[in-house]
Amino acid sequence: MAGFISVEEAAALMDQGAVVVDVRTPGEWEEGHCEASRLLPLNELPARFEELPKDKTLLMVCRSGGRSEQATLFLKSMGHDAVFNLGPWQRNPRHGG
């Protein structure tokens, strides 16, 4: 795994309009998520990635960081340049804890 973007870097990017994308399952999402994030399960990403804005930085999150890393690599391969793996969704600077 390439490693996670720092929480401080993520906060600065969010202040500039970055979008947090949660690639967990809907069931995991219901167990807890951040208000400032968007659900797009990893298994739906190949069919729906064009829904994500190409003009904004994307911060990918999941449960532990593995799926968000897969999503980050996939999106980069599809031409999204500004994509970073934030890792576990609780690392979202807007999570509050």
Secondary structure, 3 states (H helix, E strand, C coil): CCCCCCHHHHHHHHHCCCEEEECCCHHHHHHCCCCCEEECCHHHHHHHHHHCCCCCCEEEEECCCHHHHHHHHHHHHCCCCCEEEEEEHHHCCCCCC
